[in-house]
Every structure is written in structure tokens, then in C-alpha cells.
């Protein structure tokens, strides 16, 4: 009797992501992914731009004009006359030139003193109800004993049906041969009881790997901790088994709305209506066949008409 393997996955805590891209590098090295798409965009520190056939881990850099935590009674908000924006000095800081807050002074010149970076390492969600798996005609996509979804590159025929089926826009075809690729959650490493390369390389433990139920409990506790620390916007994304994809095998702790991170707010498996569609198509086909059979059964012998050129008998 074989033992049941516990479902595993990722929990990515974006509140401690530092944007080092160690996960991207480790993923490419371990999986021998081509080193393309590495040019800076000129708009951000992001040089991979998004998930794709050659980018299975993507670190997003999002700049916002708002603080990480709400304003407190410390720092520049303490004094009534601090940083009035008119160049006036705080009386409490007279004679303390060496202790000036250079970051606050720089903010005065820009017109804003509240800035934060949101960083997040995105990855395939390994959906419970995976549309890419549903539409694959060759069986190239399959669900492993660990609950993850993997592409077998030697079976993929490059049809591309999986690409529009994914509600997250994760899977992509390579332009050279058309085959589809995405994160495998290091399936080869899991078989050897090893941690996936990205989670192993993460220096802040932003990417956590383990049994999915345990990760969900850990994530819920982390959200409560952040709420107590004054971060009310902290929330979980993709953890709910009752969402449109049945819950994700890779879920996230976010510090803002999902759209800010380029994630759909309410993802829905694109093949959810497929059984009903096949049922309706079958009913329509039976109706058509029944109508044709009835038409042939009731047609009888065709009537003949008298030619106008036939001679009339007297």
C-alpha cells in the first residue's frame, strides 16, 4: 500500500522581499533556462518584465508614493513646525546641522516625502483546477503526485492551447520551436526531497516551500502579525480553496491590491463551463440527428409532375 503524498507549494511573503533576484538566477541555473530577456526596460529595475517561457520566476519592482506603515507620532511628524514645505526651519533643530535628515530634505525638494517599493517574486500558481491541463490534447501537461502541474517538453506538440487558457498569463511558447514552458516547482528536486532552487536561494525567506496546509496556517499568522504592527493593507492572495481556480499551490502575501502587482483580482478557471458546453453540444447533435432521421422517414416517394409538353389525350 502506497502512502499518500502531501500536497506541497509556495508561500511568497512580499513584505520581506528585497528584490535581489536570487530566485530568478537560481531558477535559470538549475533548470538551464535560456538567458534572454535580460535588458533593462529604462522604466524600472525590472529587467525580465514578466513570466514567460524563459522566465519562470519574475521579481517585480513597484514604486509607490505612499508609506509602508501609517503615520506615527515619531520622526518628522512629531513637531508642529517640522517640514512645512516653505523652507522654514524647525526650532528644535537649530544648531544641529550635523544631525539633519538628508532624506527628508531631499523629499522636500521633490514635493513628496512618502515613498515605498513593493517587490514580489511571481511564479506559476499551480492551480487546483488548472485550465492549461484541461485543454492540453497530448497529455504533455500533467499533475504530479505532489499536486503540482508540470509540462513534459518531449511530449508538447506546440499547439499553444494552454497559453490563452491560463487565467494568470503564466505559460508561454518559445518562439524557436513553439513548445510551452513554465515553472515545474523543481519536480526533479522534489523527488529527491530537496527544496526548490528559488526557495533555497532566497536570503530573506520571502519564498517559503512546504506542505500547503502548513503554509496557509503560517501565512494567516503572518498577516495577523503585520496587522498588529500597523500594516492594515496586508492580505493573502490565492490561498482560498473556494476561489475561481480552487486555490493556488503558490500563493502570496501582498501589501496592496492584486492589480498593483499585475495579478487578476478574481481569477477564474477558463474551462469551468467546459462540461456544460460538451453536454449542450451533445444534446444539439442528438437533436440534429433526430431531425434528419424524421425527415427521411416521412419523405416517402417524391411526387412526379406532368410535363407541359406532353400530348393531351382527346
LOTILO-767938 format. One record per residue (C-alpha): x, y, z; residue in one letter. Coordinates in pm, whole numbers, padded with zeros to 5 digits, always signed. Layout:
N
XYZa;...
This chain:
314
+00000+00000+00000x;+00149+00331-00109x;+00149+00626+00129x;-00038+00941+00030x;+00197+01223-00065x;+00111+01556+00096x;+00048+01844-00144x;+00328+02099-00139x;+00363+02452-00271x;+00499+02804-00230x;+00410+03086+00006x;+00569+03414-00104x;+00577+03683+00164x;+00629+04003-00035x;+00672+04210+00282x;+01028+04077+00322x;+01125+04057-00047x;+01432+04277-00113x;+01435+04242-00492x;+01775+04071-00503x;+01667+03837-00786x;+01849+03542-00630x;+01540+03335-00706x;+01549+03427-01075x;+01917+03336-01105x;+01880+03009-00914x;+01581+02909-01126x;+01764+02974-01452x;+02077+02794-01338x;+01906+02482-01206x;+01661+02443-01496x;+01908+02553-01767x;+01669+02822-01891x;+01797+03043-02175x;+01938+03379-02064x;+01723+03602-02281x;+01502+03898-02197x;+01758+04046-01958x;+01774+04403-02091x;+01672+04691-01864x;+01343+04849-01965x;+01450+05203-01870x;+01137+05240-01657x;+01229+05018-01363x;+01492+04791-01212x;+01286+04508-01358x;+01475+04350-01648x;+01263+04040-01706x;+00927+04222-01728x;+00709+03918-01665x;+00673+03543-01654x;+00730+03353-01975x;+00887+03052-02141x;+01235+03170-02039x;+01143+03340-01710x;+00985+03104-01458x;+01046+03340-01164x;+00990+03713-01205x;+01073+03979-00946x;+00853+04286-00988x;+00959+04635-00872x;+00666+04867-00798x;+00731+05225-00685x;+00455+05396-00488x;+00415+05740-00333x;+00289+05612+00000x;+00449+05488+00322x;+00480+05124+00419x;+00308+05187+00755x;+00065+05461+00867x;+00199+05787+01008x;+00304+05778+01372x;+00392+06043+01629x;+00761+05991+01570x;+01011+06141+01330x;+00921+06440+01117x;+00551+06430+01216x;+00634+06496+01582x;+00687+06874+01574x;+00420+07119+01467x;+00662+07320+01253x;+00864+07035+01102x;+00889+07026+00721x;+00631+07290+00643x;+00735+07294+00279x;+00812+07669+00285x;+01179+07636+00372x;+01125+07727+00740x;+01336+07550+01000x;+01216+07353+01297x;+01315+07542+01615x;+01406+07210+01776x;+01675+07152+01515x;+01853+07487+01548x;+02226+07439+01588x;+02205+07072+01488x;+02327+07093+01129x;+02519+06766+01151x;+02206+06575+01255x;+01993+06690+00960x;+01772+06426+00797x;+01914+06426+00444x;+01638+06200+00316x;+01368+06434+00447x;+01547+06734+00294x;+01565+06557-00040x;+01195+06480-00016x;+01121+06848+00037x;+01274+06925-00299x;+01069+06657-00478x;+00741+06762-00323x;+00682+06421-00163x;+00825+06258+00145x;+00633+05930+00130x;+00776+05660-00095x;+00792+05284-00087x;+00895+04996-00309x;+00677+04689-00342x;+00876+04387-00454x;+00731+04048-00533x;+00865+03728-00683x;+00593+03593-00911x;+00567+03232-01028x;+00323+02979-01176x;+00033+02931-00935x;-00005+02552-00985x;-00383+02589-00968x;-00603+02327-00809x;-00827+02350-01116x;-00569+02406-01388x;-00717+02515-01721x;-00388+02458-01903x;-00404+02092-01804x;-00768+02064-01915x;-00704+02183-02270x;-00377+02001-02340x;-00452+01746-02617x;-00131+01542-02587x;-00102+01488-02212x;+00213+01696-02203x;+00075+01880-01901x;+00009+01656-01602x;-00044+01681-01227x;+00230+01526-01020x;+00199+01325-00701x;+00291+01647-00515x;-00011+01835-00654x;+00197+02050-00890x;+00140+02098-01264x;+00432+02016-01493x;+00497+02036-01869x;+00671+01742-02037x;+00869+01919-02305x;+00931+01599-02504x;+00555+01544-02547x;+00444+01904-02611x;+00346+01950-02977x;+00341+02329-02967x;-00035+02365-03024x;-00048+02657-02780x;-00395+02582-02641x;-00262+02618-02287x;-00145+02977-02337x;-00486+03151-02359x;-00635+02902-02112x;-00419+03022-01820x;-00608+03290-01619x;-00276+03431-01493x;-00093+03453-01826x;+00190+03238-01692x;+00262+02973-01954x;+00420+03075-02284x;+00559+02922-02602x;+00920+02960-02707x;+00949+03127-03047x;+01206+02884-03186x;+01002+02562-03169x;+00663+02663-03028x;+00677+02438-02723x;+00527+02569-02398x;+00728+02610-02078x;+00662+02723-01721x;+00767+02661-01361x;+00780+02293-01262x;+00828+02371-00892x;+01157+02183-00940x;+00985+01847-00984x;+01320+01672-01013x;+01432+01816-00678x;+01106+01723-00505x;+01162+01361-00597x;+01489+01376-00404x;+01327+01551-00104x;+01508+01874-00188x;+01378+02229-00164x;+01308+02406-00497x;+01602+02614-00615x;+01431+02953-00579x;+01323+02893-00219x;+01665+02752-00136x;+01838+03065-00268x;+01606+03326-00112x;+01811+03509+00156x;+01514+03656+00345x;+01282+03353+00330x;+01035+03555+00129x;+00981+03237-00075x;+00877+02955+00157x;+00826+02595+00048x;+00646+02316+00230x;+00317+02133+00281x;+00039+02357+00154x;-00181+02332+00464x;+00111+02425+00686x;+00200+02721+00464x;-00157+02851+00481x;-00150+02846+00860x;+00186+03020+00863x;+00062+03284+00617x;-00250+03360+00822x;-00035+03413+01131x;+00196+03642+00936x;-00095+03860+00819x;-00216+03898+01177x;+00137+03993+01283x;+00155+04265+01018x;-00187+04399+01113x;-00075+04431+01473x;+00240+04609+01354x;+00032+04875+01176x;+00017+04737+00820x;-00359+04706+00764x;-00328+04650+00387x;-00152+04315+00429x;-00361+04040+00273x;-00335+03690+00128x;-00385+03615-00240x;-00456+03272-00391x;-00492+03087-00061x;-00870+03037-00066x;-00977+02687-00184x;-01316+02831-00277x;-01189+03089-00528x;-01227+03066-00905x;-00937+02823-00952x;-00991+02614-00639x;-00699+02774-00461x;-00339+02812-00576x;-00047+02587-00499x;+00164+02904-00493x;+00003+03191-00304x;+00116+03532-00181x;+00107+03786+00098x;+00052+04126-00065x;+00073+04479+00072x;-00174+04629-00176x;-00447+04532-00420x;-00364+04240-00655x;-00390+04468-00959x;-00093+04669-00830x;+00119+04355-00868x;-00026+04273-01210x;-00242+03992-01072x;-00609+03938-01161x;-00835+04025-00865x;-01075+03735-00921x;-00909+03465-01133x;-01147+03206-01277x;-01051+02880-01445x;-01128+02935-01812x;-01257+02580-01859x;-01515+02591-01579x;-01803+02577-01832x;-01643+02305-02046x;-01856+02013-01912x;-02177+02209-01965x;-02063+02309-02314x;-01995+01947-02412x;-02333+01846-02269x;-02513+02113-02470x;-02316+02024-02783x;-02413+01658-02741x;-02778+01748-02696x;-02767+01967-03008x;-02606+01687-03209x;-02872+01437-03098x;-03146+01684-03188x;-02996+01734-03533x;-02966+01360-03596x;-03323+01306-03478x;-03449+01576-03713x;-03265+01426-04010x;-03397+01078-03933x;-03753+01209-03909x;-03714+01394-04238x;-03603+01079-04422x;-03875+00866-04261x;-04162+01095-04361x;-04036+01198-04703x;-04184+00897-04895x;-04175+00867-05275x;-04123+01200-05447x;-04420+01332-05647x;-04399+01348-06029x;-04529+01643-06228x;-04675+01630-06581x;-04464+01792-06845x;-04636+02086-07017x;-04511+01946-07348x;-04684+01610-07307x;-04966+01544-07562x;-05311+01572-07412x;-05548+01285-07490x;-05872+01373-07668x;
